[in-house]
Amino acid sequence: MTVEIRVPILGESVTEATVGKWFKNVGDAVAKDEPLLELETDKVTLEVNATEAGRLDEILVAEGEDVEVGALLGHLAEGAAGAAAPKAAQKEKVMEAPAAAPAPAAKAAPAPASTPAPAASMVEVLPAAQKLIDENNIDAANIKGTGKDGRITKGDVLEALENGGSSPAAAAAPASAVPAPPAVSATPSGPRPEAEREERVKMTRLRKSIATRLKDAQNTAAMLTTYNEVDMGAMLDLRAEYKDLFLKKHGVKLGFMSFFTKACIAALKELPAVNAEIDGDDLVYKNYYNMGIAVGTPSGLVVPVLRDADQLSFAEVEKGIGELGKKARDGKLSMAELQGGTFTITNGGVYGSLMSSPILNPPQAAVLGMHKIQERPMVVKGEIKIRPMMYLALTYDHRIIDGKEAVTFLVRVKDALEDPQRLLLDL
Protein backbone atom coordinates (compact mmCIF):
# COMPACT_ATOMS: atom_id res chain seq x y z
CA MET A 1 0.00 0.00 0.00
CA THR A 2 1.26 3.48 -0.92
CA VAL A 3 0.95 6.39 1.54
CA GLU A 4 0.98 9.99 0.32
CA ILE A 5 3.36 12.47 1.94
CA ARG A 6 1.73 15.91 1.94
CA VAL A 7 2.45 19.37 3.35
CA PRO A 8 0.60 19.60 6.69
CA ILE A 9 -1.36 22.60 7.94
CA LEU A 10 1.36 25.10 8.84
CA GLY A 11 -0.55 27.50 11.06
CA GLU A 12 -2.72 30.59 10.91
CA SER A 13 -2.07 32.77 7.81
CA VAL A 14 0.80 30.51 6.64
CA THR A 15 0.02 28.97 3.25
CA GLU A 16 3.46 28.26 1.76
CA ALA A 17 6.74 26.66 2.77
CA THR A 18 10.08 25.73 1.26
CA VAL A 19 11.46 22.19 1.28
CA GLY A 20 14.63 22.60 3.34
CA LYS A 21 16.10 19.10 3.34
CA TRP A 22 15.06 15.51 2.79
CA PHE A 23 16.41 13.31 5.59
CA LYS A 24 15.82 10.14 3.56
CA ASN A 25 16.67 9.04 0.03
CA VAL A 26 14.44 7.03 -2.28
CA GLY A 27 14.63 3.40 -1.21
CA ASP A 28 15.54 4.13 2.42
CA ALA A 29 13.67 2.27 5.16
CA VAL A 30 11.56 4.55 7.38
CA ALA A 31 10.17 3.93 10.86
CA LYS A 32 6.79 5.27 11.96
CA ASP A 33 7.03 8.90 13.20
CA GLU A 34 10.58 9.19 11.87
CA PRO A 35 11.34 12.59 10.24
CA LEU A 36 11.24 12.47 6.44
CA LEU A 37 11.96 16.07 5.53
CA GLU A 38 12.22 19.59 6.88
CA LEU A 39 9.95 22.47 5.80
CA GLU A 40 10.90 26.13 6.22
CA THR A 41 8.09 28.66 6.71
CA ASP A 42 8.11 32.41 7.28
CA LYS A 43 8.23 31.84 11.04
CA VAL A 44 9.39 28.34 11.94
CA THR A 45 11.15 25.26 10.62
CA LEU A 46 9.22 22.04 11.10
CA GLU A 47 9.67 18.37 10.36
CA VAL A 48 7.27 16.15 8.42
CA ASN A 49 7.21 12.67 9.98
CA ALA A 50 6.27 9.34 8.45
CA THR A 51 2.72 8.33 9.35
CA GLU A 52 3.54 4.66 8.77
CA ALA A 53 6.62 2.45 8.67
CA GLY A 54 7.90 1.37 5.29
CA ARG A 55 10.16 2.62 2.51
CA LEU A 56 10.48 6.04 0.85
CA ASP A 57 9.22 5.21 -2.62
CA GLU A 58 9.23 8.54 -4.44
CA ILE A 59 10.30 12.18 -3.93
CA LEU A 60 8.24 14.63 -5.99
CA VAL A 61 9.53 17.99 -4.66
CA ALA A 62 13.25 18.74 -4.53
CA GLU A 63 15.06 20.68 -1.82
CA GLY A 64 14.71 24.45 -2.19
CA GLU A 65 11.35 24.32 -3.99
CA ASP A 66 8.28 26.16 -2.68
CA VAL A 67 5.11 24.22 -1.85
CA GLU A 68 1.61 25.07 -0.65
CA VAL A 69 -0.34 23.53 2.20
CA GLY A 70 -1.66 20.12 1.11
CA ALA A 71 0.81 19.74 -1.77
CA LEU A 72 2.03 16.20 -2.54
CA LEU A 73 5.69 15.79 -1.56
CA GLY A 74 6.24 12.10 -2.25
CA HIS A 75 5.09 8.54 -1.63
CA LEU A 76 5.85 6.00 1.07
CA ALA A 77 5.55 2.25 0.49
CA GLU A 78 3.82 1.12 3.66
CA GLY A 79 4.51 -1.95 5.83
CA ALA A 80 7.09 -4.70 6.03
CA ALA A 81 7.00 -5.21 2.26
CA GLY A 82 8.10 -1.64 1.78
CA ALA A 83 11.04 -2.06 4.12
CA ALA A 84 12.00 -5.42 2.59
CA ALA A 85 13.93 -3.94 -0.33
CA PRO A 86 16.61 -2.20 1.74
CA LYS A 87 16.97 -5.27 3.99
CA ALA A 88 17.38 -7.52 0.96
CA ALA A 89 19.99 -5.17 -0.45
CA GLN A 90 21.91 -5.29 2.83
CA LYS A 91 21.72 -9.11 2.78
CA GLU A 92 23.15 -9.22 -0.73
CA LYS A 93 26.07 -7.06 0.40
CA VAL A 94 26.73 -9.41 3.31
CA MET A 95 26.60 -12.40 0.93
CA GLU A 96 29.12 -10.71 -1.35
CA ALA A 97 31.49 -9.87 1.49
CA PRO A 98 33.18 -13.32 1.71
CA ALA A 99 34.04 -13.19 -1.99
CA ALA A 100 35.84 -9.93 -1.44
CA ALA A 101 37.74 -11.26 1.58
CA PRO A 102 40.51 -13.10 -0.37
CA ALA A 103 41.50 -9.81 -2.02
CA PRO A 104 45.19 -8.88 -1.80
CA ALA A 105 46.42 -7.00 1.28
CA ALA A 106 47.00 -3.93 -0.86
CA LYS A 107 43.24 -3.47 -1.24
CA ALA A 108 42.70 -3.76 2.51
CA ALA A 109 45.20 -0.98 3.25
CA PRO A 110 42.79 1.95 2.67
CA ALA A 111 40.47 0.60 5.40
CA PRO A 112 42.04 2.62 8.26
CA ALA A 113 41.56 5.86 6.33
CA SER A 114 37.82 5.22 6.03
CA THR A 115 37.40 3.98 9.62
CA PRO A 116 36.27 7.33 11.09
CA ALA A 117 33.36 7.58 8.63
CA PRO A 118 31.20 4.83 10.18
CA ALA A 119 31.74 6.34 13.64
CA ALA A 120 30.40 9.68 12.47
CA SER A 121 27.53 8.11 10.59
CA MET A 122 26.40 6.27 13.72
CA VAL A 123 25.42 9.63 15.20
CA GLU A 124 22.34 11.03 13.44
CA VAL A 125 22.67 14.80 13.09
CA LEU A 126 19.79 17.09 12.13
CA PRO A 127 20.55 19.41 9.18
CA ALA A 128 20.69 22.65 11.16
CA ALA A 129 23.00 21.01 13.70
CA GLN A 130 25.25 19.67 10.92
CA LYS A 131 25.60 23.19 9.53
CA LEU A 132 26.85 24.45 12.91
CA ILE A 133 29.20 21.47 13.23
CA ASP A 134 30.70 22.18 9.81
CA GLU A 135 31.02 25.92 10.47
CA ASN A 136 32.79 25.38 13.81
CA ASN A 137 34.89 22.41 12.70
CA ILE A 138 33.91 20.15 15.60
CA ASP A 139 33.47 16.40 15.93
CA ALA A 140 29.87 15.18 16.14
CA ALA A 141 31.04 12.06 17.96
CA ASN A 142 31.83 14.22 21.01
CA ILE A 143 28.33 15.71 21.20
CA LYS A 144 25.57 13.97 23.13
CA GLY A 145 22.26 14.13 21.25
CA THR A 146 19.11 14.97 23.21
CA GLY A 147 16.68 14.79 20.28
CA LYS A 148 14.41 11.91 19.41
CA ASP A 149 16.30 8.58 19.29
CA GLY A 150 19.50 10.39 20.31
CA ARG A 151 19.60 12.75 17.34
CA ILE A 152 21.92 15.74 17.66
CA THR A 153 20.00 19.05 17.55
CA LYS A 154 21.10 22.66 17.12
CA GLY A 155 20.69 23.16 20.85
CA ASP A 156 23.08 20.27 21.57
CA VAL A 157 25.75 21.81 19.33
CA LEU A 158 25.31 25.28 20.82
CA GLU A 159 25.54 23.86 24.34
CA ALA A 160 28.67 21.91 23.43
CA LEU A 161 30.27 25.06 22.02
CA GLU A 162 29.42 27.07 25.14
CA ASN A 163 30.76 24.41 27.50
CA GLY A 164 33.79 23.51 25.44
CA GLY A 165 32.55 19.94 25.36
CA SER A 166 33.46 19.33 21.72
CA SER A 167 36.93 18.71 20.44
CA PRO A 168 37.97 20.02 17.02
CA ALA A 169 37.47 17.52 14.24
CA ALA A 170 41.08 18.02 13.24
CA ALA A 171 42.24 16.67 16.62
CA ALA A 172 40.20 13.49 16.20
CA ALA A 173 41.11 13.00 12.55
CA PRO A 174 43.53 10.24 11.55
CA ALA A 175 47.16 11.01 10.77
CA SER A 176 46.33 10.91 7.08
CA ALA A 177 44.76 14.35 7.47
CA VAL A 178 48.15 15.91 8.32
CA PRO A 179 49.12 16.67 4.68
CA ALA A 180 46.37 19.36 4.58
CA PRO A 181 48.63 22.27 5.80
CA PRO A 182 50.99 22.11 2.78
CA ALA A 183 47.98 22.63 0.51
CA VAL A 184 47.15 25.81 2.42
CA SER A 185 50.71 27.08 2.47
CA ALA A 186 50.98 26.42 -1.25
CA THR A 187 48.35 29.08 -1.87
CA PRO A 188 50.20 32.26 -2.91
CA SER A 189 49.63 35.46 -0.93
CA GLY A 190 47.64 38.22 -2.58
CA PRO A 191 44.08 38.70 -3.82
CA ARG A 192 41.77 35.71 -3.77
CA PRO A 193 40.71 34.19 -7.09
CA GLU A 194 37.66 35.94 -8.53
CA ALA A 195 35.47 32.88 -8.01
CA GLU A 196 36.23 32.88 -4.26
CA ARG A 197 35.67 36.59 -3.58
CA GLU A 198 31.90 36.27 -3.21
CA GLU A 199 29.39 33.62 -2.23
CA ARG A 200 25.75 33.90 -3.27
CA VAL A 201 23.25 32.09 -1.03
CA LYS A 202 19.48 32.10 -1.39
CA MET A 203 17.70 33.76 1.54
CA THR A 204 15.67 31.42 3.70
CA ARG A 205 11.97 32.06 4.17
CA LEU A 206 12.61 33.03 7.79
CA ARG A 207 15.27 35.59 6.82
CA LYS A 208 13.02 37.07 4.11
CA SER A 209 10.15 37.26 6.60
CA ILE A 210 12.37 39.03 9.15
CA ALA A 211 13.51 41.53 6.53
CA THR A 212 9.97 42.23 5.36
CA ARG A 213 8.52 42.64 8.86
CA LEU A 214 11.27 44.96 10.04
CA LYS A 215 10.99 47.16 6.96
CA ASP A 216 7.19 47.24 7.26
CA ALA A 217 7.59 48.37 10.88
CA GLN A 218 9.83 51.24 9.77
CA ASN A 219 7.45 52.24 6.97
CA THR A 220 4.26 52.02 9.05
CA ALA A 221 4.91 52.93 12.68
CA ALA A 222 6.05 56.33 13.97
CA MET A 223 8.97 54.80 15.83
CA LEU A 224 10.82 56.71 18.53
CA THR A 225 13.30 55.46 21.13
CA THR A 226 13.85 56.77 24.63
CA TYR A 227 16.74 55.71 26.88
CA ASN A 228 17.53 55.40 30.56
CA GLU A 229 20.08 53.60 32.69
CA VAL A 230 19.61 51.31 35.65
CA ASP A 231 21.90 50.45 38.55
CA MET A 232 21.93 46.64 38.63
CA GLY A 233 23.69 46.43 42.01
CA ALA A 234 20.60 45.56 44.10
CA MET A 235 19.49 42.89 41.66
CA LEU A 236 22.96 41.36 41.47
CA ASP A 237 23.15 41.24 45.27
CA LEU A 238 19.68 39.66 45.54
CA ARG A 239 20.49 37.11 42.89
CA ALA A 240 23.84 36.22 44.50
CA GLU A 241 22.15 35.72 47.88
CA TYR A 242 19.32 33.46 46.72
CA LYS A 243 20.49 31.80 43.48
CA ASP A 244 21.63 28.55 45.14
CA LEU A 245 18.45 28.20 47.21
CA PHE A 246 16.33 29.11 44.16
CA LEU A 247 18.04 26.45 42.03
CA LYS A 248 17.69 23.82 44.77
CA LYS A 249 13.98 24.48 45.26
CA HIS A 250 12.82 25.12 41.69
CA GLY A 251 15.38 23.25 39.59
CA VAL A 252 16.11 26.30 37.42
CA LYS A 253 18.67 29.09 37.64
CA LEU A 254 17.62 32.54 38.80
CA GLY A 255 18.46 34.86 35.91
CA PHE A 256 17.71 38.46 35.00
CA MET A 257 14.84 37.81 32.59
CA SER A 258 12.30 37.03 35.31
CA PHE A 259 13.02 40.38 36.99
CA PHE A 260 12.77 42.29 33.71
CA THR A 261 9.58 40.45 32.74
CA LYS A 262 7.93 41.20 36.09
CA ALA A 263 9.10 44.84 36.04
CA CYS A 264 7.68 45.35 32.52
CA ILE A 265 4.35 43.77 33.46
CA ALA A 266 4.02 46.08 36.46
CA ALA A 267 4.71 49.10 34.23
CA LEU A 268 2.31 47.84 31.53
CA LYS A 269 -0.51 47.60 34.06
CA GLU A 270 0.05 51.23 35.01
CA LEU A 271 0.40 52.41 31.40
CA PRO A 272 -1.99 50.32 29.24
CA ALA A 273 -1.20 52.24 26.03
CA VAL A 274 2.21 50.53 25.95
CA ASN A 275 0.37 47.19 25.80
CA ALA A 276 -2.01 48.27 23.01
CA GLU A 277 -2.11 48.05 19.22
CA ILE A 278 -3.79 49.79 16.29
CA ASP A 279 -6.45 47.88 14.35
CA GLY A 280 -7.77 50.04 11.51
CA ASP A 281 -9.26 53.12 13.14
CA ASP A 282 -9.43 51.50 16.59
CA LEU A 283 -7.03 51.25 19.50
CA VAL A 284 -7.10 47.80 21.09
CA TYR A 285 -6.03 47.75 24.75
CA LYS A 286 -4.92 44.33 26.01
CA ASN A 287 -5.85 43.24 29.53
CA TYR A 288 -3.47 40.29 29.32
CA TYR A 289 0.31 40.17 29.15
CA ASN A 290 1.88 37.84 26.60
CA MET A 291 5.58 38.65 26.69
CA GLY A 292 7.64 38.11 23.55
CA ILE A 293 11.23 37.13 24.35
CA ALA A 294 13.58 37.63 21.40
CA VAL A 295 15.95 34.70 20.80
CA GLY A 296 18.86 34.63 18.37
CA THR A 297 19.18 31.38 16.41
CA PRO A 298 21.45 30.25 13.56
CA SER A 299 18.52 30.87 11.19
CA GLY A 300 17.73 34.36 12.48
CA LEU A 301 15.92 36.21 15.26
CA VAL A 302 12.64 34.72 16.46
CA VAL A 303 10.29 35.94 19.21
CA PRO A 304 8.52 33.12 21.07
CA VAL A 305 5.73 34.22 23.40
CA LEU A 306 5.41 33.56 27.13
CA ARG A 307 1.64 33.64 27.59
CA ASP A 308 -0.15 35.23 30.58
CA ALA A 309 3.21 35.98 32.16
CA ASP A 310 1.53 38.08 34.87
CA GLN A 311 0.07 34.87 36.31
CA LEU A 312 3.44 33.09 36.50
CA SER A 313 5.89 33.00 39.40
CA PHE A 314 9.55 33.97 39.02
CA ALA A 315 10.47 30.28 38.72
CA GLU A 316 7.75 29.64 36.12
CA VAL A 317 8.95 32.62 34.08
CA GLU A 318 12.55 31.34 34.15
CA LYS A 319 11.45 27.82 33.18
CA GLY A 320 9.16 29.08 30.44
CA ILE A 321 11.82 31.32 28.90
CA GLY A 322 14.40 28.53 29.11
CA GLU A 323 12.12 26.04 27.36
CA LEU A 324 11.18 28.51 24.62
CA GLY A 325 14.83 29.41 24.06
CA LYS A 326 15.85 25.78 23.67
CA LYS A 327 12.98 25.10 21.28
CA ALA A 328 13.98 28.15 19.24
CA ARG A 329 17.62 27.03 18.92
CA ASP A 330 16.50 23.49 18.02
CA GLY A 331 13.99 24.75 15.45
CA LYS A 332 11.13 23.10 17.39
CA LEU A 333 8.89 26.13 17.98
CA SER A 334 5.27 25.77 16.93
CA MET A 335 3.33 28.50 15.15
CA ALA A 336 1.20 29.04 18.27
CA GLU A 337 4.33 29.79 20.32
CA LEU A 338 5.24 32.66 17.97
CA GLN A 339 1.87 34.41 17.88
CA GLY A 340 -0.17 36.61 20.18
CA GLY A 341 2.57 38.64 21.90
CA THR A 342 1.60 42.02 23.37
CA PHE A 343 5.06 43.35 24.33
CA THR A 344 8.63 42.26 23.51
CA ILE A 345 11.91 42.18 25.44
CA THR A 346 15.18 41.79 23.53
CA ASN A 347 18.60 41.37 25.14
CA GLY A 348 21.51 42.57 23.04
CA GLY A 349 23.73 42.41 26.11
CA VAL A 350 24.33 38.70 25.64
CA TYR A 351 26.31 39.64 22.52
CA GLY A 352 28.13 42.52 24.23
CA SER A 353 25.97 45.40 22.99
CA LEU A 354 26.28 48.51 25.18
CA MET A 355 23.43 50.46 23.57
CA SER A 356 21.09 50.04 20.61
CA SER A 357 17.65 51.04 19.35
CA PRO A 358 15.42 47.97 18.90
CA ILE A 359 12.82 47.86 16.12
CA LEU A 360 9.15 47.19 16.86
CA ASN A 361 7.62 43.76 16.47
CA PRO A 362 4.29 44.63 14.73
CA PRO A 363 1.51 44.98 15.66
CA GLN A 364 2.94 45.59 19.14
CA ALA A 365 3.33 49.18 20.27
CA ALA A 366 6.64 48.90 22.12
CA VAL A 367 9.80 46.84 22.66
CA LEU A 368 12.32 47.04 25.51
CA GLY A 369 16.02 46.60 24.76
CA MET A 370 18.35 45.28 27.47
CA HIS A 371 22.11 45.69 27.18
CA LYS A 372 25.46 44.74 28.68
CA ILE A 373 26.11 45.38 32.37
CA GLN A 374 29.21 47.56 32.63
CA GLU A 375 30.89 49.05 35.67
CA ARG A 376 31.00 52.84 35.46
CA PRO A 377 31.81 55.72 37.84
CA MET A 378 28.54 57.15 39.18
CA VAL A 379 27.74 59.90 41.66
CA VAL A 380 25.91 58.32 44.62
CA LYS A 381 24.86 60.70 47.42
CA GLY A 382 27.63 63.13 46.53
CA GLU A 383 30.33 60.48 46.20
CA ILE A 384 31.83 58.87 43.10
CA LYS A 385 31.40 55.10 43.22
CA ILE A 386 31.86 52.26 40.74
CA ARG A 387 28.42 50.79 39.97
CA PRO A 388 27.23 48.00 37.62
CA MET A 389 25.12 49.94 35.11
CA MET A 390 22.92 48.93 32.19
CA TYR A 391 21.40 51.11 29.47
CA LEU A 392 17.72 50.46 28.71
CA ALA A 393 16.05 51.44 25.44
CA LEU A 394 12.31 51.60 24.81
CA THR A 395 11.27 51.89 21.17
CA TYR A 396 7.58 52.76 20.84
CA ASP A 397 4.95 53.68 18.27
CA HIS A 398 4.33 57.40 18.73
CA ARG A 399 0.92 57.01 17.08
CA ILE A 400 -0.27 55.19 20.21
CA ILE A 401 2.13 56.18 22.98
CA ASP A 402 2.99 59.75 23.95
CA GLY A 403 6.46 60.74 25.09
CA LYS A 404 5.30 61.17 28.69
CA GLU A 405 3.92 57.61 28.79
CA ALA A 406 7.09 56.16 27.25
CA VAL A 407 9.40 57.94 29.69
CA THR A 408 7.17 57.06 32.65
CA PHE A 409 7.14 53.41 31.60
CA LEU A 410 10.94 53.29 31.44
CA VAL A 411 11.26 55.03 34.83
CA ARG A 412 8.87 52.51 36.39
CA VAL A 413 10.96 49.65 35.04
CA LYS A 414 14.14 51.32 36.32
CA ASP A 415 12.66 51.84 39.80
CA ALA A 416 11.51 48.22 40.04
CA LEU A 417 14.91 46.85 38.99
CA GLU A 418 16.86 49.08 41.34
CA ASP A 419 14.59 48.06 44.24
CA PRO A 420 13.52 44.50 43.32
CA GLN A 421 11.62 44.03 46.59
CA ARG A 422 8.96 46.30 45.06
CA LEU A 423 8.15 43.51 42.60
CA LEU A 424 7.54 41.03 45.42
CA LEU A 425 5.29 43.51 47.24
CA ASP A 426 3.46 44.61 44.06
CA LEU A 427 4.47 48.26 44.57
Secondary structure, DSSP 8 states (H G I E B T S, - for coil): -EEEEE-----TT--EEEEEEESS-TT-EE-TT-EEEEEE-SS-EEEEE-SSSEEEEEE-S-TT-EEETT-EEEEEEEHHHHHHHHHHHHHHHHHHHHHHTTS-HHHHTTHHHHTHHHHHHTS-B-HHHHHHHHHHTB-GGGS---SGGG-B-HHHHHHHHHHT---BHHHHS-GGGTTHHHHHHTS-SSS--GGGS-------HHHHHHHHHHHHHHHHS-EEEEEEEEE-HHHHHHHHHHHHHHHHHHSS---SHHHHHHHHHHHHHH-GGGGEEEETTEEEE-SS--EEE-EEETTEEE--EETTGGGS-HHHHHHHHHHHHHHHHHT---SGGGS--SEEEEEGGGGT-S-------TT-SEEEEE---EEEEEEETTEEEEEEEEEEEEEEETTT--HHHHHHHHHHHHHHHHSTHHHHTT-
